[in-house]
Amino acid sequence: MATLPALEKPPAALAETPVARPQSGWRKHWHLYAAISPFYLLFLCFGLIPVGFSLYLSFHRWDGLGSMEWAGLSQYQYLLGDSDFWTSIGTTIVIWALATFPMIFLAMVTAVMLNSAVRFKNFYRFAYFLPNVTSIVAIAIIFGSVFSTNFGLVNAFLQAIGFDQIAWLNTPWGIKIAIATLMTWQWTGYNAIIFLAGLQTVPGELYEAARMDGAGPVQTFFRVTLPMLRPVVLFVLVVSTITGLQSFSEPQVLLQNTSNDSTFSGGPGHAGRTMVLYFFQQTFDNNDFGYGAAVAWGIFLVVVLFSIINWRLVQRRGED
């Protein structure tokens, strides 16, 4: 019976060669992590660390120069009973409502017109988007002249049609209307471009079906266009809420020469003092950095609360 040949032993060099292990994820892709690391380092230095420090600061009393003094929850307790803070919340909400709802309506109408335009589409898009990229300081200075009592264009128009002059920047409701008009003019074009992008995603077959069913332009808009744009409307409303409730530059620049009080007073009678203006007044006029940090976190909670309310309202209306 034949015997099988003996298997040869592998050379010692091959037997002792270790098997290479696959590198772990971060070691294999370290160059990709290094490429995106600048963003996270900048966010850590100028975003996360300042936010954490502001929360820490809200539990202390500090004038910006001396040593910090532990205050516990006393800053927040005082904030809950601060009538000026609650008044600034009410002022901010009124200005936000006066600016946001007309702005969304005008942006929607503008987007529909741009979507149906045949010639010069790119020019119209640029023209409507231009106010959003213009310096807010320059815009506020121009609107200060437009709403001037003696030489403003608005009062000139009112006098031309037989009405009396209105001291827009010296009366409570005039101040709010002027700020809201500025914000509406600034953000209408930006949101119109967003609505236009949403309109261009609506399938044309839906409009064809609506026309075959005998639907007119108004019925087509409310039954086809608006339901299809619900996610876009939700986005615009939430973003407008976040930006509107944090308005600062508009009232600060527009009203800086209308009061003998501080730069952050919000005009005569504090009629235009928004939440962020109140935060700046407490922090930089009163040098109360601890209470200013508590006010900032109160503003954050108000913005989050209103964003959630708007999101829930739009979602529920869409489900109905």
Secondary structure by P-SEA (a helix, b strand, c coil): ccccccccccccccccccccccccccccaaaaaaaaaaaaaaaaaccaaaaaaaaaaaabbbccccbbbbbcaaaaaaaaacaaaaaaaaaaaaaaaaccaaaaaaaaaaaaaaaacccaaaaaaaaaaccccccaaaaaaaaaaaacccccaaaaaaaaabbbbbcccccaaaaaaaaaaaaaaacaaaaaaaaaaaaaaccaaaaaaaaaacccaaaaaaccccccaaaaaaaaaaaaaaaaaaccaaaaaaccccccccccccccccccccaaaaaaaacccccaaaaaaaaaaaaaaaaaaaaaaaaaaaaaaaac
